[in-house]
Amino acid sequence: EAFARTPYARRTPYRVEVPVHLTLAGRVVRGRIDAVYRDPETGAYEIVDWKTSRTRSADPLQLALYRLAWAEQPGLAPEEVAAAFVYVRTGEVARPARLPGRSELEAILLGGAPPEAG
């Protein structure tokens, strides 16, 4: 099976099906994180979103929202939380190179262009 080839096949999730919500630009955004892994040596967190479709249609904004929601619970900076999509059918792990932070997500929700990173 493709999943068995992923690094997650041999790890136990820290949490699964975690309901989250956060307020962005005056709107409440709700979701459910598929899995959160925690490195036993470093304590670092990684958000994982399982994708079961045949196409690579995952939206990095979804991961960005989940990452921000998870980071705000224990008071971490979003940059301290890794995030990945795992395509279950192929075993592929995709980690976006950069995910937007709070101000960028709020700009997107308000319908504007995200501010330039700098």
C-alpha positions in Angstrom: 0.0 0.0 0.0 1.2 3.5 -0.8 0.6 4.9 2.7 3.0 2.3 4.1 5.8 4.0 2.2 5.1 7.4 3.9 7.0 8.5 7.0 3.6 8.6 8.8 3.0 4.8 8.6 5.4 4.1 11.4 4.4 7.1 13.6 1.5 7.5 16.1 -0.4 10.7 15.7 -0.4 13.1 18.7 -4.0 14.0 17.9 -6.5 13.1 15.2 -9.6 14.7 13.8 -9.0 17.9 15.8 -11.8 20.5 15.6 -10.3 24.0 15.3 -11.7 27.5 14.9 -10.2 30.9 14.6 -11.3 34.4 13.9 -9.9 36.1 10.9 -11.0 39.4 9.5 -14.0 39.3 11.8 -15.1 35.9 10.5 -15.0 32.6 12.4 -13.3 29.9 10.3 -13.9 26.3 11.4 -12.3 23.1 10.3 -11.0 19.7 11.4 -7.3 18.8 11.2 -6.9 15.2 10.1 -3.8 14.5 12.2 -1.2 16.3 14.3 2.2 14.7 14.8 4.7 15.7 17.5 8.4 14.9 17.3 9.2 13.1 20.6 12.7 14.5 20.6 12.2 18.2 19.6 8.5 18.7 20.5 7.9 20.2 17.1 4.4 19.8 15.6 3.4 18.9 12.1 -0.2 19.2 10.7 -1.1 16.5 8.2 -4.0 16.7 5.9 -4.9 13.3 4.2 -5.9 13.6 0.6 -7.7 10.6 -1.0 -8.7 11.9 -4.4 -6.8 10.9 -7.5 -6.0 14.5 -8.4 -3.5 16.9 -6.7 -6.1 19.5 -6.0 -5.1 20.4 -2.4 -5.3 24.1 -1.5 -2.4 25.4 0.5 -4.7 28.0 2.1 -6.4 25.1 4.0 -3.1 24.0 5.5 -2.3 27.7 6.3 -5.5 28.0 8.2 -5.0 24.7 10.1 -1.4 25.6 10.9 -2.4 29.0 12.3 -5.3 27.6 14.3 -3.0 24.9 15.8 -0.2 27.3 16.6 -2.6 29.7 18.4 -3.8 27.0 20.8 -0.5 26.4 22.6 0.8 29.9 21.8 3.3 28.9 19.1 4.4 31.0 16.2 2.9 29.6 13.0 6.4 29.2 11.6 7.1 26.7 14.3 4.4 24.3 13.0 5.1 22.3 9.9 2.3 21.3 7.5 1.9 18.7 4.8 -0.6 17.1 2.5 -0.3 13.3 2.2 -1.9 11.8 -0.9 -3.0 8.4 0.4 -3.3 6.7 -3.0 0.2 7.5 -4.1 2.0 7.9 -0.8 3.3 11.3 -1.9 4.0 13.9 0.8 3.7 17.5 -0.3 5.0 20.3 1.9 4.3 23.8 0.5 7.4 25.9 0.5 5.6 28.8 2.1 2.3 29.2 3.8 0.7 32.6 4.4 0.4 34.0 8.0 -2.4 35.7 9.8 -2.2 39.1 8.0 -2.0 37.5 4.6 -5.0 35.2 5.3 -7.0 38.1 6.6 -6.3 40.0 3.4 -7.3 37.1 1.3 -10.6 36.7 3.2 -11.3 40.4 2.7 -11.0 39.9 -1.0 -7.8 41.8 -1.5 -4.3 40.7 -2.5 -2.2 39.4 0.3 0.5 41.8 1.5 4.0 41.3 0.2 6.2 39.2 2.4 9.1 41.1 3.5 
